[in-house]
Amino acid sequence: MLPVWSPKAIASRLREIAAGREALDQAARGSTTPRFLSPDDPISKCRSKQRKDPPIPLVGGKGFSLVYMANSGIRVPPGFVLTTSFFKPWIDQLRRTSEWSDFQERLSSHSAAELSQSHSESDGGMRAATDALKAYAAAHLTFSPEMKTVTDQTWSRLSLTLVAVRSSSPDEDLGGASFAGGYETVLGVNRENLESAILQAFVSCLDVRVVLYKLAHGFSALSPSIAIVVQQQVDSAVAGVAFSVNPLTNSHNEVFINSNFGLGETVVAGLASPDEFVVDKSTKRIIKKTLGAKNVVIKLLQGGGTAESAVDAEAAQTFSLSDHHVVEIASQVQRIESLYGRPMDIEYGIEADNLYILQARPVTTSLDLSPMITSLNNPKQHFLWDITLAVQGLPLPMSVFGTNVLEMAFNCLKAKLGQLESRTQPFHSFPLIFDAKTGRIYGDVSLVHSYLNPNMSRDIAIIDPLSAKVFQSLDANALALEPLTLLSKLWIALRVVLHAPLLSVMYSLVRSYNFPRIRRHEISTTISTQLSDRLAEPRKPGDSLFDWTVQIMHDGFTTILQSSGPTMIIWRKSLVDLRAILKPVLEDEQTKEMAEAYLERIDRSLPGNVTIEMGLSLAQLAHDLAAEGDRVKSMQPAELEEALAGRSDALGPKFAQKWKTFMDTYGHRGDTELDASTPRYRESSHTLINQLFQQMNSTRKDPIAQFNQCQTERQEAYEYFAAELKKHNGNVARFDRIYTRIVELGGLRETHKFNIVKAVARVRQEALAVGKLLVEHGKIESVQQVFDFEILDLDGVVQQIERRIHAAPSESSRLLQSSPHDGEIDLAKVRERRLALWNQWTKAALSGNELPRVMDSYGTIYREIPLQRTDLGENCLVGYPMSAGVVEGRIKILESPDEKPLLPGEILVARCTNPGWTPLFINAAAVVLEVGGVLQHGALVAREYGIPCVAGILGLLKNDKLKDSVRVRVDGNQGIVTILDDGDEPSAA
């Protein structure tokens, strides 16, 4: 028997899904608990798991890793680690010098940010200070008798001949920082040269590159600390590096290997172009081999030291690794990755046909994947499209909490369609994936292409044409999943029929089709008001926050499914019907050019579009504010903000009431409004107030007048087509009905999101109250941290606190006698785990590494292909035309809507926009975007306001020629942006 999906039943199933997901996460974490051995044991002897684990502060990252691998059965050359304590006398001696005092002074006179971004010519004297320290160390640091005894005895005990001396910093080779190339390695060291080699490796911890890297990654530069690994030198016939994730594509299903003859220094230091190999992890098959030039080789000398020479011409034309060794290296890399539980980068050497692992460190440049994504690889990978960016215009990760809330909302819709996941398939039976660990929402294009819509890539082009080109370039077989059986298809259809509120949906469809004007009024007023009333109901203290959130999101999505959802089906069908009925006019050689131009105006300035109406309401407020007189015009934005908050009487009651009405209607909105963690306009109206002032003092055409003009042009388009259809003996009455549906229903395309944002804002309001409660009881440090959790993480803790507070006297005494921590989880540890992957993705996004729009479930990133026109000059940027018109003006580049003011007549340049940017469009003369299609926010609003828009210019914000005040021409008819000057001086025009 199929379950009835009430909010309570949905909450119960979602708890089961969350438990299954937690089990999957624990399984993924289970392989990352290593055991290590005492640092004073030789590496070759580190086999017993009963010995004490060595702390990284004592043996450093590299030494820690080598001990662990040796202990785990990996073939590591024998050797020993000189711990950080071994070198403490040297550090103490350095701290007593004048050179150290100068180094300290240089650090204190500049901020860490200044120094970490500096170069040799502008490092504030840091290079000179570190060079002086290094010179002192090289000249005055010597081995004490005790130090000599340790090294002599260990060398003899291990019967070493030639060794490699490698630095091992406590900060090096960790998950967040590799220090690759910063510290010193000395190869081919004999007994006579051991002390000088150790000193050379030690001195590298004082190098300016290490100091600046530490500052850039949040480490202290005033606490130098280093251990030294002394390891038997492998006389490698072939050596190199290997990655357990392909660094070129981010594929976690590929091992990437570089190799060259001789020692690996030519590969590590980039002295030669190595051979490259790519191995498929799942099949152990070599899928790519690239022959490198291998122009230089470094060989070990028998008496010690190394020699560099050219590679024999014939040898350079052969691969340095056999296929057998390539597969062996790939297997070892996978084994090491499994030991550490994360992507790893290794150095290896092959001597006498034996493979040795010389070191291993975490890969710090890849994007790691959540178990939710990797679990899709069964039996083949799924291709994913990041709709967080492409559809919603959010380049940064959403919060953990915000993603979780939207997932719960969508699960309510899935339940209404009978598609809520079963216990055996807890994550993936519908084409949207909400990955709270990375703050992204993906569309599963493979699933949609295979089971719902084989023309998915064509539909994606309407929203994100660059991503659509990527999917179109893929082979159809790559996208296809295993076909569903007829029985599976029937079962899915049956669940939809039995669960969906078909009567309500059919009623909405019929009413929207036959009475579109009445239906628009019902949705805009009655249904929206009913939802607002339900959202106003409070959560009772002690009730489950999780269950309450499910109820809130259930109400929101039920409204969509039964009201605005069906109207969008009728609207989209009407657009198709319109082009069909106008086909004779659009194909007539005499009229088609003019007809296409008029067709562009048919769905402009439609009534009922809540996003456009918000912008128009703001413009009206600017008129009303100007009407308050010169006293208001002379006010500063901060003064107006005070007045609107009721903290001054600078404004009359009439305007204050209009402002209140605006906030009552739109105050739940804001930038990145789908994320519950972001402030709403009612919390922070700074952006709106700035826009009010700019619009009030603007000499540009009034946005309301512009909107009305577009409505007039739409009516002209209607009259044109009606007249042309008569000439072609077309059905004018049917055209009129289709046109009416487009006009009355098209504006509702934003209503479903408007209502969901209402529900999200209500959940945010409750979350802030919960955050305040948790701060008061010492569970979290700040209210904003509440958004770093999934809701179930907080549920039990919040209920327990609230029940203590609101318990009856008899029950209260019992609760007070129990431990305040009984049954509670450690939220600090949970938060650390929730943010581990999220922080990595956020850091990547903030550092300018754009998060992938298209990837597969192995993590392979598929890069977009930029548009190119050979007939245009180098100052022309090519994109897609989104809104017609040609405008010249000066640009303003914004990464967020409140970053800086957009002045009237400026051209808005951004990566993408969302409804929180709408107020800025009032001042914009044109819009240029990197991300977007005809149905993305920026293009939609630009068309409604009648301003040109070009989108799909790859790398727009990274273009060196674009900066604030550069004058450009935006051609929204052809999709071309032409740079007219460099922005340094005002244009004569």
C-alpha positions, 0 to 999 in steps of 0.5 A: 500500500502506498503511503499518504504523504502528509507533512508528518509522513514526509518528515518521517521519511526525510529522517530516514533519508538523513540517517542513510546519508549520515551512514554513507558519510561515516563510511567515507570518513572511516578510512581516514583514521591513520595510526602512526609510530614513534618519531625516533624510530627509523622509518624502515622499522615502523611496522608495529601498530602498537607503537605510539603515534608521532605528532606532526609538530614533532616529525612534520608533515612529510615525516608523518606521511612516510612513517604512516606509509611504511607502517601500512606496508607501502614500499618506502626507502629506509631512513630516519626523522630528525625531529623539531626538538633536534633543531630547537637549539638552532632556533633558540640561537637564531632568536638571539641575533640582531638578524632575527630582531630585524626580521621581526621588525619587518613583519610588524611594520607590514600587515600579513595581507601586504606581505603575503601579496608582495613580490621581490621588488615590493616585499617591504625588505622581507627578502633582505631580512630573510637572506640575512637570517639564512646567511647567519645560519649557514655561517654560525649554526653547527652540530653539537656533540649530541647531534653528531652522536644521533646522526652517526649512530642512526646512519650506522644502524641502518647501513645507509650509503647515499641518502636524500635529505628532505625538509619536513615542516609541521605546516607542510604537506597538510590538507590546506597547504602543500608548500610545494617547492618552498623547502629544500631537498638535497639528493645524493648525500654521502656520510661526509656531506650529511651535516652540511646537507641537513643544515642546507635543508634547515636553512630553507625554513627561513626562505622568503618564499616560505615566509610569504606562503605562511602569511598567505595561508594563516600560519605564523612566520615568527615560529619557524619549526622544521624536522628533517627526513634522512632517507636512503637515496633511490638510484632511479632509472625512472621517477616522477610524480602522480596524482590520484585526481586528474589535476587538468580535469578534476576527474576523481576517476583518473590517475595522472602520472608524469615521468622522466628517466633518472631522478625525479627532480627534473619533473618536480622542479619543472626542468624537463617536459615529462611523459604523461599518462592517464589511467582509468581507476575503475578499469585500470586501463591507460586511457591517454599517453603523451610523449614528453620531450624529456630533454634533461635527465639527472643521474645519481653519482656513485660517490655522491651528488648528482649530474645533469645531462641531455637525454639520448635522442633515441631514448627521448622518443620512447616512453620512460615508463612501461605500461606495466609500471604505469598500472603499478603506479596507478594501483599504488596511488589508489591504495595511498588515496584509500589510506588517507581517505582523500586525493593524494599527490606522490613522488616515486622512483623505480630502481631495479624494477622496484617501485618506491614511494618517496613521499605523499601529500594531500592534493590541495588544488582539486575540488573534492566531492561529497558522498552524495555525488560519488554515490551516483557512479553506479553503474556509470557517471551522471552529468550534472549542471549547476543550476545554483549559478545558471538558473538562480545566479548564485556564484558562491556556495549557498549555506549548509542550512539554506541548501538543506531547507530547499532540499526539504522543500523539493522533497515535499514536491516529490512526495506530492508526485509520489517520487519521494525516495525509498529506503533502498535508494535514499538520494536520487530518484528525481532530477535535482540534487541538493548538495549541502556539503558544497552548497550547490544544487545540480540538475541531473542532465543524464537522468532527464536526458534518459528518462524525461526529455532527450532534448534537454540540452536544447532547453538548457540553451534558453537559460545557459547557452554556454553550458548547453554547448558543452552538453551538445558536444557530448556523445549521446551515449555518454549522457544515456543511463540504463533504460527503464523497464516498462514495469518501472515506467508504469510504476512511476506513472502510477505513483504520480497518478495516485499521489498528485492532487490531480483534481486541483491541478486540473482545475488550475489548468482548465481555469488558467486556459479558459479564464486567464485574467480571473486566474491571475487575480486569484493567484496574485491575491487570494492564494498568496494571502492564504499562504502568508496566513499559514506562514504566520503561524508560530512554532510552539516551544519544544516542537520539532524545528525539523517537522515545523520546517517540513510543514512550512515548505510543504505549504509553499510547494503545495501552493505552487503545485496547485496554482502557479505551476499549472499556469506556467504550463499554459503560458509555455504552451501558449508561446508555442501556439503563438509561433504556430499560428503566426507561422504564415506571417513569420515565414512571409519574405515580405514581412518576416523581418518586421514580424520577428521584431514585433514578436520580441515585444509580445511578452514584454511588460506583462502584468503580475510579474512580482519582480518587475513590480518590485522595481516599479514600486521602488521607482514610485517611492523615489517619486514620492520621496522627491515630492517630500521637498528639498529637505529630503533631497539634501538628506544623506542615505544614512539619515533616510535610513534612520527616518525609515526605521522610525528613529527620526521624524524627518519624513511625513507619515504618508511616505512612511506608510508607503514604505511600510506597504512596500516592505510588507510586500517585498521585505522578505526578498533580498540578494541571494534570497533563496538562501535562508542565511542571507539578510532580507530587505526588512533586515537591511534596506541599505541597497534599496535606500541607495537606489532611492536616492540615485533614482530621485536625482536621476535625469534618465527616463523614468522606469515607470514611463519606460515600462508603460512604453513597452506596454504600448509597443506590445499592444502595437505588436498585437495590432500588427499581427492581428492585421497581418493574420487577416491578410493571410486569412488566419484565425484572428479570434484564436490569436486573440485568445492565445495573446490574452493567455500570454499577457495574463499568465506570463507575468506569473512566472516569478510568482512561484519563486516569490512564494517559496522565498516567503517560506524561506524567509519565514524559516530564516526568521525562526532560525535566527531565534533558534540561533539566539537561543543556542548562543545564550546556552553556549552551544554556538558562538554567534547567531549566524553559525546556526546556518552552518548546520543541517536542521536535524543537527539542531533539532534535538538540542533545541527541543531539549533546551526549550523543554527545560525552559517551558516545562511545568514545575514538576517536570522542570525539577526532574529536567534540572536534576539531569545533566544539561548535556544528556543526549546532546551532540557536540555542535562544534564538532558537527559544525566542523564536519559540515563545513569541511567540504563547504569551506574548500568550495567557498575558498575556491570560489572566492579565490577566482576559481569559478565553480564548475557549471558542468561536471560529472559525478566523478568530478570531471569539469567540462569547460565552456567554449567561448563564442568567437567571431573572426570578423571582429576586432580584438576590442569586441566581446562576443556573447548572446543577444538577450534584449534588443537595443544599442547603447553606449556608456561607461561600465560599472563592474559589480560582484554583488548588488551592494558593492558600490552604487550603480549610477544612472546611465551606467552599464551594469557588468556582472557575472550573473544576477538574481532578483536581489539585483532588480533595484539596480536595473532602474539605473542601468542603461544596459546589462552585460553578463557572463552567465545567462540565457533568455529566461535567466533573471538578468535577461528577463528584467532587461527586456521588461525595462527595454534596455539592451542585454548581452550574456554568455561572455566567458571570462567577462570579469577576468578581462583585463580591458574591462574596469570601471568607467571604460566606455563600451557599446552594447549591441543587444541585437547582435550580442556584441560588446565593443570597448571604445576607450580605456576608461582613464580619461572621460570620452569626448563623446 
